[in-house]
Amino acid sequence: MTEDTNTMTQKAVDRFEVIQQVVSRQLRQKDAAWQLGLSVLQIKRLVQWYRAEGAAGLNSRRLGRRPNNPIAEVLRRKIFDLVRSRYADFGPTLACEKLAECHYLKISVETLRQWMIAENLCQPKAHKRPRIHPRRPC
């Protein structure tokens, strides 16, 4: 693999291996589309990006950018102060429901889950591994 793969996400590395097989004609575009769960048209685009930019062309164009609809830092702090003070022992789903019901603050469960993981209030679900930490899984 090239040096570009050092900064690639796992998803891009998987795509790289499959697209490399398509370019070397070891794999048909149709089979690559099925393997990656994409359309044949998207595979054609990935092949074009790969030929033009190499492995770096398979990385997401949005990687490292702020989202189009970011949550204001002031609102994030307010929500997290509430979660920390009142709902620290709740899971993200129940905490979201309570924030919406009691405080009229609507936020996605996944966003809150990510914030709680970052602040060590809960632990991400372990995939096929035993839980090591006694905190609630998210």
N, CA, C and O atoms as a GROMACS GRO file, in nm:
protein
  552
    1MET      N    1   0.083  -0.119   0.000
    1MET     CA    2   0.000   0.000   0.000
    1MET      C    3   0.088   0.125   0.000
    1MET      O    4   0.208   0.118   0.027
    2THR      N    5   0.026   0.236  -0.030
    2THR     CA    6   0.102   0.360  -0.040
    2THR      C    7   0.104   0.432   0.094
    2THR      O    8   0.041   0.387   0.190
    3GLU      N    9   0.178   0.544   0.099
    3GLU     CA   10   0.185   0.622   0.223
    3GLU      C   11   0.051   0.682   0.260
    3GLU      O   12   0.025   0.707   0.378
    4ASP      N   13  -0.035   0.706   0.160
    4ASP     CA   14  -0.164   0.769   0.186
    4ASP      C   15  -0.252   0.685   0.278
    4ASP      O   16  -0.341   0.738   0.344
    5THR      N   17  -0.229   0.556   0.283
    5THR     CA   18  -0.314   0.470   0.365
    5THR      C   19  -0.290   0.490   0.513
    5THR      O   20  -0.371   0.447   0.594
    6ASN      N   21  -0.179   0.556   0.551
    6ASN     CA   22  -0.153   0.581   0.693
    6ASN      C   23  -0.255   0.677   0.752
    6ASN      O   24  -0.285   0.668   0.871
    7THR      N   25  -0.310   0.767   0.671
    7THR     CA   26  -0.406   0.864   0.721
    7THR      C   27  -0.548   0.830   0.678
    7THR      O   28  -0.638   0.913   0.693
    8MET      N   29  -0.570   0.712   0.627
    8MET     CA   30  -0.702   0.673   0.580
    8MET      C   31  -0.784   0.612   0.694
    8MET      O   32  -0.730   0.552   0.787
    9THR      N   33  -0.914   0.629   0.684
    9THR     CA   34  -1.004   0.564   0.778
    9THR      C   35  -1.012   0.416   0.742
    9THR      O   36  -0.971   0.375   0.633
   10GLN      N   37  -1.065   0.336   0.833
   10GLN     CA   38  -1.078   0.192   0.805
   10GLN      C   39  -1.170   0.169   0.686
   10GLN      O   40  -1.148   0.080   0.605
   11LYS      N   41  -1.273   0.250   0.676
   11LYS     CA   42  -1.367   0.239   0.563
   11LYS      C   43  -1.293   0.264   0.431
   11LYS      O   44  -1.317   0.194   0.332
   12ALA      N   45  -1.205   0.364   0.429
   12ALA     CA   46  -1.129   0.396   0.307
   12ALA      C   47  -1.029   0.285   0.275
   12ALA      O   48  -1.005   0.255   0.158
   13VAL      N   49  -0.972   0.224   0.377
   13VAL     CA   50  -0.877   0.114   0.355
   13VAL      C   51  -0.950  -0.004   0.291
   13VAL      O   52  -0.899  -0.066   0.198
   14ASP      N   53  -1.070  -0.035   0.342
   14ASP     CA   54  -1.150  -0.143   0.283
   14ASP      C   55  -1.183  -0.113   0.138
   14ASP      O   56  -1.172  -0.199   0.050
   15ARG      N   57  -1.224   0.011   0.113
   15ARG     CA   58  -1.255   0.052  -0.024
   15ARG      C   59  -1.131   0.042  -0.113
   15ARG      O   60  -1.139  -0.001  -0.227
   16PHE      N   61  -1.017   0.084  -0.058
   16PHE     CA   62  -0.892   0.082  -0.134
   16PHE      C   63  -0.862  -0.059  -0.186
   16PHE      O   64  -0.830  -0.077  -0.303
   17GLU      N   65  -0.873  -0.157  -0.098
   17GLU     CA   66  -0.843  -0.295  -0.137
   17GLU      C   67  -0.936  -0.343  -0.247
   17GLU      O   68  -0.892  -0.408  -0.342
   18VAL      N   69  -1.065  -0.312  -0.235
   18VAL     CA   70  -1.162  -0.357  -0.335
   18VAL      C   71  -1.142  -0.281  -0.466
   18VAL      O   72  -1.144  -0.342  -0.573
   19ILE      N   73  -1.124  -0.151  -0.461
   19ILE     CA   74  -1.108  -0.071  -0.582
   19ILE      C   75  -0.979  -0.109  -0.653
   19ILE      O   76  -0.974  -0.108  -0.776
   20GLN      N   77  -0.876  -0.142  -0.578
   20GLN     CA   78  -0.751  -0.188  -0.639
   20GLN      C   79  -0.775  -0.315  -0.720
   20GLN      O   80  -0.717  -0.332  -0.827
   21GLN      N   81  -0.859  -0.404  -0.670
   21GLN     CA   82  -0.892  -0.526  -0.742
   21GLN      C   83  -0.972  -0.495  -0.868
   21GLN      O   84  -0.956  -0.561  -0.971
   22VAL      N   85  -1.060  -0.394  -0.860
   22VAL     CA   86  -1.138  -0.354  -0.977
   22VAL      C   87  -1.046  -0.298  -1.084
   22VAL      O   88  -1.058  -0.332  -1.201
   23VAL      N   89  -0.954  -0.211  -1.045
   23VAL     CA   90  -0.862  -0.148  -1.140
   23VAL      C   91  -0.772  -0.253  -1.206
   23VAL      O   92  -0.742  -0.243  -1.325
   24SER      N   93  -0.729  -0.353  -1.130
   24SER     CA   94  -0.644  -0.458  -1.186
   24SER      C   95  -0.726  -0.568  -1.253
   24SER      O   96  -0.671  -0.670  -1.295
   25ARG      N   97  -0.855  -0.547  -1.263
   25ARG     CA   98  -0.949  -0.638  -1.331
   25ARG      C   99  -0.957  -0.778  -1.268
   25ARG      O  100  -0.983  -0.876  -1.337
   26GLN      N  101  -0.933  -0.784  -1.140
   26GLN     CA  102  -0.951  -0.910  -1.068
   26GLN      C  103  -1.094  -0.922  -1.016
   26GLN      O  104  -1.138  -1.031  -0.979
   27LEU      N  105  -1.165  -0.810  -1.015
   27LEU     CA  106  -1.301  -0.806  -0.960
   27LEU      C  107  -1.386  -0.716  -1.050
   27LEU      O  108  -1.342  -0.609  -1.093
   28ARG      N  109  -1.508  -0.760  -1.077
   28ARG     CA  110  -1.598  -0.678  -1.160
   28ARG      C  111  -1.659  -0.567  -1.074
   28ARG      O  112  -1.670  -0.580  -0.952
   29GLN      N  113  -1.697  -0.458  -1.140
   29GLN     CA  114  -1.757  -0.344  -1.070
   29GLN      C  115  -1.886  -0.387  -0.999
   29GLN      O  116  -1.914  -0.342  -0.888
   30LYS      N  117  -1.961  -0.472  -1.062
   30LYS     CA  118  -2.086  -0.520  -1.003
   30LYS      C  119  -2.059  -0.595  -0.871
   30LYS      O  120  -2.130  -0.576  -0.772
   31ASP      N  121  -1.956  -0.679  -0.871
   31ASP     CA  122  -1.922  -0.755  -0.751
   31ASP      C  123  -1.865  -0.663  -0.642
   31ASP      O  124  -1.891  -0.682  -0.523
   32ALA      N  125  -1.787  -0.564  -0.685
   32ALA     CA  126  -1.732  -0.468  -0.589
   32ALA      C  127  -1.844  -0.387  -0.525
   32ALA      O  128  -1.841  -0.359  -0.406
   33ALA      N  129  -1.944  -0.350  -0.606
   33ALA     CA  130  -2.059  -0.275  -0.554
   33ALA      C  131  -2.132  -0.358  -0.449
   33ALA      O  132  -2.170  -0.306  -0.344
   34TRP      N  133  -2.152  -0.484  -0.476
   34TRP     CA  134  -2.220  -0.572  -0.380
   34TRP      C  135  -2.136  -0.586  -0.254
   34TRP      O  136  -2.190  -0.582  -0.143
   35GLN      N  137  -2.006  -0.602  -0.270
   35GLN     CA  138  -1.916  -0.624  -0.156
   35GLN      C  139  -1.912  -0.501  -0.064
   35GLN      O  140  -1.909  -0.515   0.058
   36LEU      N  141  -1.912  -0.381  -0.122
   36LEU     CA  142  -1.905  -0.259  -0.042
   36LEU      C  143  -2.041  -0.202  -0.006
   36LEU      O  144  -2.050  -0.107   0.071
   37GLY      N  145  -2.147  -0.259  -0.062
   37GLY     CA  146  -2.281  -0.208  -0.034
   37GLY      C  147  -2.308  -0.075  -0.103
   37GLY      O  148  -2.379   0.010  -0.050
   38LEU      N  149  -2.250  -0.057  -0.221
   38LEU     CA  150  -2.268   0.067  -0.298
   38LEU      C  151  -2.329   0.034  -0.433
   38LEU      O  152  -2.345  -0.083  -0.469
   39SER      N  153  -2.363   0.138  -0.508
   39SER     CA  154  -2.414   0.118  -0.644
   39SER      C  155  -2.296   0.106  -0.740
   39SER      O  156  -2.184   0.145  -0.708
   40VAL      N  157  -2.323   0.052  -0.859
   40VAL     CA  158  -2.219   0.039  -0.960
   40VAL      C  159  -2.171   0.179  -1.001
   40VAL      O  160  -2.052   0.198  -1.027
   41LEU      N  161  -2.262   0.276  -1.007
   41LEU     CA  162  -2.224   0.412  -1.040
   41LEU      C  163  -2.125   0.470  -0.939
   41LEU      O  164  -2.029   0.537  -0.976
   42GLN      N  165  -2.149   0.444  -0.812
   42GLN     CA  166  -2.057   0.492  -0.710
   42GLN      C  167  -1.921   0.423  -0.721
   42GLN      O  168  -1.818   0.485  -0.696
   43ILE      N  169  -1.920   0.296  -0.758
   43ILE     CA  170  -1.793   0.225  -0.779
   43ILE      C  171  -1.717   0.290  -0.893
   43ILE      O  172  -1.595   0.307  -0.885
   44LYS      N  173  -1.788   0.326  -1.000
   44LYS     CA  174  -1.723   0.394  -1.113
   44LYS      C  175  -1.661   0.525  -1.069
   44LYS      O  176  -1.552   0.560  -1.112
   45ARG      N  177  -1.732   0.599  -0.983
   45ARG     CA  178  -1.678   0.725  -0.931
   45ARG      C  179  -1.554   0.700  -0.846
   45ARG      O  180  -1.456   0.773  -0.857
   46LEU      N  181  -1.560   0.598  -0.760
   46LEU     CA  182  -1.444   0.566  -0.676
   46LEU      C  183  -1.323   0.528  -0.761
   46LEU      O  184  -1.210   0.565  -0.728
   47VAL      N  185  -1.347   0.454  -0.869
   47VAL     CA  186  -1.238   0.416  -0.959
   47VAL      C  187  -1.178   0.542  -1.022
   47VAL      O  188  -1.056   0.554  -1.033
   48GLN      N  189  -1.264   0.635  -1.065
   48GLN     CA  190  -1.215   0.760  -1.123
   48GLN      C  191  -1.132   0.838  -1.021
   48GLN      O  192  -1.023   0.887  -1.054
   49TRP      N  193  -1.181   0.850  -0.898
   49TRP     CA  194  -1.108   0.921  -0.794
   49TRP      C  195  -0.976   0.852  -0.763
   49TRP      O  196  -0.874   0.918  -0.741
   50TYR      N  197  -0.978   0.719  -0.762
   50TYR     CA  198  -0.856   0.643  -0.736
   50TYR      C  199  -0.754   0.667  -0.845
   50TYR      O  200  -0.636   0.687  -0.816
   51ARG      N  201  -0.796   0.665  -0.970
   51ARG     CA  202  -0.704   0.687  -1.082
   51ARG      C  203  -0.650   0.829  -1.082
   51ARG      O  204  -0.534   0.852  -1.118
   52ALA      N  205  -0.732   0.926  -1.041
   52ALA     CA  206  -0.690   1.066  -1.043
   52ALA      C  207  -0.602   1.103  -0.924
   52ALA      O  208  -0.504   1.175  -0.939
   53GLU      N  209  -0.639   1.054  -0.804
   53GLU     CA  210  -0.572   1.099  -0.681
   53GLU      C  211  -0.500   0.989  -0.605
   53GLU      O  212  -0.433   1.016  -0.505
   54GLY      N  213  -0.512   0.868  -0.650
   54GLY     CA  214  -0.452   0.756  -0.576
   54GLY      C  215  -0.539   0.718  -0.458
   54GLY      O  216  -0.660   0.741  -0.459
   55ALA      N  217  -0.477   0.659  -0.358
   55ALA     CA  218  -0.551   0.611  -0.241
   55ALA      C  219  -0.620   0.724  -0.166
   55ALA      O  220  -0.726   0.703  -0.106
   56ALA      N  221  -0.562   0.844  -0.170
   56ALA     CA  222  -0.622   0.959  -0.099
   56ALA      C  223  -0.758   0.996  -0.158
   56ALA      O  224  -0.840   1.055  -0.089
   57GLY      N  225  -0.783   0.961  -0.283
   57GLY     CA  226  -0.911   0.991  -0.346
   57GLY      C  227  -1.027   0.911  -0.289
   57GLY      O  228  -1.142   0.944  -0.315
   58LEU      N  229  -0.997   0.808  -0.211
   58LEU     CA  230  -1.102   0.724  -0.153
   58LEU      C  231  -1.146   0.774  -0.016
   58LEU      O  232  -1.247   0.726   0.038
   59ASN      N  233  -1.072   0.868   0.042
   59ASN     CA  234  -1.114   0.927   0.169
   59ASN      C  235  -1.234   1.016   0.150
   59ASN      O  236  -1.256   1.070   0.041
   60SER      N  237  -1.312   1.031   0.254
   60SER     CA  238  -1.428   1.119   0.250
   60SER      C  239  -1.384   1.262   0.228
   60SER      O  240  -1.284   1.306   0.285
   61ARG      N  241  -1.458   1.336   0.147
   61ARG     CA  242  -1.426   1.477   0.121
   61ARG      C  243  -1.458   1.564   0.243
   61ARG      O  244  -1.407   1.675   0.254
   62ARG      N  245  -1.541   1.514   0.333
   62ARG     CA  246  -1.584   1.591   0.450
   62ARG      C  247  -1.496   1.564   0.573
   62ARG      O  248  -1.518   1.623   0.678
   63LEU      N  249  -1.401   1.477   0.560
   63LEU     CA  250  -1.317   1.436   0.672
   63LEU      C  251  -1.246   1.556   0.734
   63LEU      O  252  -1.174   1.629   0.666
   64GLY      N  253  -1.267   1.578   0.865
   64GLY     CA  254  -1.201   1.685   0.936
   64GLY      C  255  -1.273   1.819   0.932
   64GLY      O  256  -1.226   1.915   0.993
   65ARG      N  257  -1.384   1.829   0.862
   65ARG     CA  258  -1.457   1.956   0.855
   65ARG      C  259  -1.567   1.960   0.960
   65ARG      O  260  -1.614   1.857   1.007
   66ARG      N  261  -1.607   2.082   0.994
   66ARG     CA  262  -1.720   2.099   1.086
   66ARG      C  263  -1.849   2.065   1.012
   66ARG      O  264  -1.856   2.084   0.890
   67PRO      N  265  -1.948   2.016   1.081
   67PRO     CA  266  -2.075   1.986   1.016
   67PRO      C  267  -2.145   2.114   0.971
   67PRO      O  268  -2.114   2.224   1.019
   68ASN      N  269  -2.239   2.100   0.879
   68ASN     CA  270  -2.315   2.214   0.830
   68ASN      C  271  -2.410   2.269   0.936
   68ASN      O  272  -2.446   2.387   0.931
   69ASN      N  273  -2.449   2.187   1.028
   69ASN     CA  274  -2.544   2.229   1.132
   69ASN      C  275  -2.486   2.204   1.272
   69ASN      O  276  -2.543   2.127   1.349
   70PRO      N  277  -2.375   2.269   1.306
   70PRO     CA  278  -2.315   2.243   1.437
   70PRO      C  279  -2.400   2.297   1.551
   70PRO      O  280  -2.472   2.396   1.534
   71ILE      N  281  -2.391   2.232   1.665
   71ILE     CA  282  -2.462   2.278   1.784
   71ILE      C  283  -2.372   2.381   1.852
   71ILE      O  284  -2.253   2.358   1.872
   72ALA      N  285  -2.430   2.495   1.887
   72ALA     CA  286  -2.353   2.603   1.949
   72ALA      C  287  -2.289   2.553   2.078
   72ALA      O  288  -2.348   2.475   2.152
   73GLU      N  289  -2.168   2.599   2.104
   73GLU     CA  290  -2.093   2.554   2.222
   73GLU      C  291  -2.166   2.591   2.352
   73GLU      O  292  -2.160   2.516   2.450
   74VAL      N  293  -2.233   2.706   2.353
   74VAL     CA  294  -2.307   2.748   2.473
   74VAL      C  295  -2.420   2.648   2.501
   74VAL      O  296  -2.441   2.608   2.616
   75LEU      N  297  -2.493   2.609   2.396
   75LEU     CA  298  -2.602   2.512   2.413
   75LEU      C  299  -2.547   2.376   2.453
   75LEU      O  300  -2.606   2.307   2.537
   76ARG      N  301  -2.435   2.337   2.395
   76ARG     CA  302  -2.373   2.209   2.429
   76ARG      C  303  -2.336   2.207   2.577
   76ARG      O  304  -2.362   2.108   2.646
   77ARG      N  305  -2.276   2.315   2.627
   77ARG     CA  306  -2.239   2.321   2.769
   77ARG      C  307  -2.362   2.316   2.858
   77ARG      O  308  -2.361   2.248   2.960
   78LYS      N  309  -2.468   2.387   2.819
   78LYS     CA  310  -2.592   2.388   2.898
   78LYS      C  311  -2.651   2.248   2.907
   78LYS      O  312  -2.689   2.202   3.014
   79ILE      N  313  -2.658   2.181   2.792
   79ILE     CA  314  -2.712   2.045   2.788
   79ILE      C  315  -2.626   1.952   2.872
   79ILE      O  316  -2.677   1.871   2.950
   80PHE      N  317  -2.496   1.963   2.858
   80PHE     CA  318  -2.411   1.870   2.930
   80PHE      C  319  -2.406   1.898   3.079
   80PHE      O  320  -2.389   1.805   3.158
   81ASP      N  321  -2.422   2.023   3.118
   81ASP     CA  322  -2.431   2.054   3.262
   81ASP      C  323  -2.556   1.989   3.322
   81ASP      O  324  -2.552   1.935   3.433
   82LEU      N  325  -2.666   1.993   3.248
   82LEU     CA  326  -2.789   1.927   3.293
   82LEU      C  327  -2.770   1.776   3.303
   82LEU      O  328  -2.810   1.714   3.402
   83VAL      N  329  -2.709   1.719   3.201
   83VAL     CA  330  -2.687   1.574   3.201
   83VAL      C  331  -2.597   1.535   3.317
   83VAL      O  332  -2.624   1.438   3.387
   84ARG      N  333  -2.490   1.610   3.338
   84ARG     CA  334  -2.396   1.579   3.445
   84ARG      C  335  -2.461   1.592   3.583
   84ARG      O  336  -2.437   1.510   3.671
   85SER      N  337  -2.544   1.696   3.601
   85SER     CA  338  -2.600   1.719   3.734
   85SER      C  339  -2.723   1.632   3.764
   85SER      O  340  -2.741   1.589   3.878
   86ARG      N  341  -2.808   1.607   3.664
   86ARG     CA  342  -2.933   1.536   3.691
   86ARG      C  343  -2.942   1.396   3.632
   86ARG      O  344  -3.009   1.310   3.688
   87TYR      N  345  -2.876   1.374   3.520
   87TYR     CA  346  -2.897   1.249   3.446
   87TYR      C  347  -2.767   1.171   3.425
   87TYR      O  348  -2.756   1.097   3.327
   88ALA      N  349  -2.672   1.186   3.513
   88ALA     CA  350  -2.542   1.121   3.496
   88ALA      C  351  -2.552   0.968   3.495
   88ALA      O  352  -2.474   0.901   3.429
   89ASP      N  353  -2.649   0.914   3.569
   89ASP     CA  354  -2.662   0.768   3.575
   89ASP      C  355  -2.760   0.715   3.472
   89ASP      O  356  -2.791   0.596   3.474
   90PHE      N  357  -2.810   0.800   3.382
   90PHE     CA  358  -2.902   0.759   3.277
   90PHE      C  359  -2.822   0.720   3.153
   90PHE      O  360  -2.710   0.765   3.133
   91GLY      N  361  -2.883   0.635   3.072
   91GLY     CA  362  -2.827   0.608   2.940
   91GLY      C  363  -2.862   0.724   2.848
   91GLY      O  364  -2.944   0.808   2.884
   92PRO      N  365  -2.801   0.732   2.730
   92PRO     CA  366  -2.824   0.844   2.641
   92PRO      C  367  -2.969   0.855   2.592
   92PRO      O  368  -3.019   0.966   2.573
   93THR      N  369  -3.036   0.744   2.571
   93THR     CA  370  -3.174   0.749   2.522
   93THR      C  371  -3.266   0.811   2.626
   93THR      O  372  -3.343   0.901   2.594
   94LEU      N  373  -3.259   0.762   2.748
   94LEU     CA  374  -3.344   0.815   2.854
   94LEU      C  375  -3.307   0.961   2.886
   94LEU      O  376  -3.396   1.042   2.911
   95ALA      N  377  -3.179   0.993   2.885
   95ALA     CA  378  -3.136   1.130   2.909
   95ALA      C  379  -3.192   1.224   2.802
   95ALA      O  380  -3.234   1.335   2.833
   96CYS      N  381  -3.193   1.180   2.677
   96CYS     CA  382  -3.250   1.261   2.567
   96CYS      C  383  -3.399   1.283   2.589
   96CYS      O  384  -3.450   1.393   2.570
   97GLU      N  385  -3.468   1.177   2.628
   97GLU     CA  386  -3.611   1.189   2.653
   97GLU      C  387  -3.639   1.288   2.766
   97GLU      O  388  -3.729   1.370   2.755
   98LYS      N  389  -3.561   1.280   2.874
   98LYS     CA  390  -3.580   1.371   2.987
   98LYS      C  391  -3.545   1.515   2.949
   98LYS      O  392  -3.614   1.608   2.992
   99LEU      N  393  -3.441   1.535   2.871
   99LEU     CA  394  -3.405   1.670   2.827
   99LEU      C  395  -3.518   1.731   2.744
   99LEU      O  396  -3.549   1.849   2.758
  100ALA      N  397  -3.578   1.652   2.658
  100ALA     CA  398  -3.687   1.701   2.573
  100ALA      C  399  -3.813   1.725   2.657
  100ALA      O  400  -3.882   1.826   2.639
  101GLU      N  401  -3.843   1.633   2.747
  101GLU     CA  402  -3.967   1.639   2.826
  101GLU      C  403  -3.962   1.748   2.933
  101GLU      O  404  -4.058   1.824   2.949
  102CYS      N  405  -3.854   1.757   3.005
  102CYS     CA  406  -3.847   1.848   3.120
  102CYS      C  407  -3.784   1.983   3.089
  102CYS      O  408  -3.816   2.083   3.153
  103HIS      N  409  -3.695   1.986   2.990
  103HIS     CA  410  -3.620   2.109   2.966
  103HIS      C  411  -3.642   2.165   2.826
  103HIS      O  412  -3.588   2.270   2.791
  104TYR      N  413  -3.722   2.096   2.745
  104TYR     CA  414  -3.754   2.138   2.607
  104TYR      C  415  -3.628   2.154   2.521
  104TYR      O  416  -3.620   2.244   2.438
  105LEU      N  417  -3.532   2.067   2.544
  105LEU     CA  418  -3.408   2.068   2.466
  105LEU      C  419  -3.405   1.941   2.381
  105LEU      O  420  -3.392   1.830   2.434
  106LYS      N  421  -3.416   1.958   2.252
  106LYS     CA  422  -3.415   1.842   2.162
  106LYS      C  423  -3.276   1.824   2.104
  106LYS      O  424  -3.216   1.917   2.050
  107ILE      N  425  -3.226   1.705   2.117
  107ILE     CA  426  -3.095   1.669   2.066
  107ILE      C  427  -3.100   1.523   2.025
  107ILE      O  428  -3.176   1.446   2.081
  108SER      N  429  -3.020   1.486   1.929
  108SER     CA  430  -3.020   1.348   1.883
  108SER      C  431  -2.956   1.257   1.989
  108SER      O  432  -2.863   1.297   2.058
  109VAL      N  433  -3.008   1.138   2.000
  109VAL     CA  434  -2.956   1.040   2.096
  109VAL      C  435  -2.809   1.011   2.064
  109VAL      O  436  -2.725   1.001   2.154
  110GLU      N  437  -2.779   0.997   1.936
  110GLU     CA  438  -2.642   0.964   1.896
  110GLU      C  439  -2.545   1.075   1.933
  110GLU      O  440  -2.433   1.048   1.977
  111THR      N  441  -2.586   1.201   1.916
  111THR     CA  442  -2.501   1.313   1.953
  111THR      C  443  -2.473   1.310   2.103
  111THR      O  444  -2.359   1.323   2.146
  112LEU      N  445  -2.578   1.292   2.182
  112LEU     CA  446  -2.561   1.286   2.327
  112LEU      C  447  -2.474   1.167   2.367
  112LEU      O  448  -2.392   1.177   2.458
  113ARG      N  449  -2.494   1.055   2.301
  113ARG     CA  450  -2.414   0.936   2.330
  113ARG      C  451  -2.266   0.964   2.306
  113ARG      O  452  -2.182   0.927   2.388
  114GLN      N  453  -2.234   1.030   2.194
  114GLN     CA  454  -2.095   1.063   2.164
  114GLN      C  455  -2.037   1.158   2.270
  114GLN      O  456  -1.922   1.142   2.312
  115TRP      N  457  -2.116   1.257   2.311
  115TRP     CA  458  -2.071   1.350   2.414
  115TRP      C  459  -2.047   1.278   2.546
  115TRP      O  460  -1.947   1.304   2.614
  116MET      N  461  -2.138   1.187   2.583
  116MET     CA  462  -2.125   1.114   2.709
  116MET      C  463  -2.002   1.023   2.707
  116MET      O  464  -1.934   1.008   2.809
  117ILE      N  465  -1.973   0.965   2.593
  117ILE     CA  466  -1.853   0.882   2.580
  117ILE      C  467  -1.729   0.968   2.596
  117ILE      O  468  -1.635   0.930   2.664
  118ALA      N  469  -1.730   1.085   2.532
  118ALA     CA  470  -1.614   1.176   2.540
  118ALA      C  471  -1.589   1.223   2.683
  118ALA      O  472  -1.474   1.246   2.721
  119GLU      N  473  -1.695   1.239   2.761
  119GLU     CA  474  -1.684   1.286   2.900
  119GLU      C  475  -1.677   1.171   3.000
  119GLU      O  476  -1.683   1.195   3.121
  120ASN      N  477  -1.666   1.047   2.954
  120ASN     CA  478  -1.657   0.928   3.038
  120ASN      C  479  -1.779   0.906   3.127
  120ASN      O  480  -1.766   0.851   3.237
  121LEU      N  481  -1.896   0.948   3.083
  121LEU     CA  482  -2.018   0.919   3.158
  121LEU      C  483  -2.075   0.783   3.120
  121LEU      O  484  -2.151   0.724   3.196
  122CYS      N  485  -2.040   0.736   3.004
  122CYS     CA  486  -2.078   0.600   2.965
  122CYS      C  487  -1.971   0.547   2.872
  122CYS      O  488  -1.884   0.620   2.826
  123GLN      N  489  -1.979   0.420   2.845
  123GLN     CA  490  -1.878   0.352   2.766
  123GLN      C  491  -1.942   0.300   2.638
  123GLN      O  492  -2.055   0.254   2.642
  124PRO      N  493  -1.872   0.307   2.525
  124PRO     CA  494  -1.930   0.254   2.403
  124PRO      C  495  -1.952   0.103   2.416
  124PRO      O  496  -1.880   0.035   2.489
  125LYS      N  497  -2.051   0.055   2.344
  125LYS     CA  498  -2.077  -0.089   2.350
  125LYS      C  499  -1.958  -0.165   2.295
  125LYS      O  500  -1.904  -0.132   2.190
  126ALA      N  501  -1.918  -0.265   2.369
  126ALA     CA  502  -1.808  -0.349   2.324
  126ALA      C  503  -1.864  -0.451   2.227
  126ALA      O  504  -1.962  -0.520   2.258
  127HIS      N  505  -1.803  -0.462   2.112
  127HIS     CA  506  -1.849  -0.558   2.013
  127HIS      C  507  -1.781  -0.691   2.035
  127HIS      O  508  -1.661  -0.707   2.010
  128LYS      N  509  -1.859  -0.786   2.082
  128LYS     CA  510  -1.813  -0.923   2.105
  128LYS      C  511  -1.694  -0.929   2.201
  128LYS      O  512  -1.608  -1.016   2.189
  129ARG      N  513  -1.691  -0.836   2.296
  129ARG     CA  514  -1.588  -0.837   2.399
  129ARG      C  515  -1.657  -0.826   2.534
  129ARG      O  516  -1.762  -0.762   2.544
  130PRO      N  517  -1.602  -0.885   2.637
  130PRO     CA  518  -1.662  -0.867   2.769
  130PRO      C  519  -1.640  -0.726   2.818
  130PRO      O  520  -1.538  -0.663   2.787
  131ARG      N  521  -1.735  -0.676   2.896
  131ARG     CA  522  -1.719  -0.542   2.955
  131ARG      C  523  -1.610  -0.544   3.058
  131ARG      O  524  -1.606  -0.631   3.145
  132ILE      N  525  -1.522  -0.448   3.050
  132ILE     CA  526  -1.412  -0.438   3.146
  132ILE      C  527  -1.445  -0.333   3.251
  132ILE      O  528  -1.413  -0.350   3.369
  133HIS      N  529  -1.507  -0.227   3.208
  133HIS     CA  530  -1.534  -0.114   3.295
  133HIS      C  531  -1.674  -0.125   3.354
  133HIS      O  532  -1.766  -0.169   3.284
  134PRO      N  533  -1.694  -0.088   3.479
  134PRO     CA  534  -1.826  -0.105   3.543
  134PRO      C  535  -1.930  -0.003   3.501
  134PRO      O  536  -2.045  -0.016   3.540
  135ARG      N  537  -1.894   0.100   3.420
  135ARG     CA  538  -1.992   0.201   3.380
  135ARG      C  539  -2.093   0.145   3.284
  135ARG      O  540  -2.073   0.039   3.225
  136ARG      N  541  -2.204   0.216   3.270
  136ARG     CA  542  -2.311   0.173   3.180
  136ARG      C  543  -2.262   0.174   3.035
  136ARG      O  544  -2.189   0.265   2.996
  137PRO      N  545  -2.300   0.075   2.956
  137PRO     CA  546  -2.268   0.079   2.813
  137PRO      C  547  -2.365   0.174   2.744
  137PRO      O  548  -2.478   0.192   2.788
  138CYS      N  549  -2.320   0.233   2.636
  138CYS     CA  550  -2.407   0.323   2.559
  138CYS      C  551  -2.451   0.259   2.432
  138CYS      O  552  -2.524   0.319   2.354
   0.00000   0.00000   0.00000
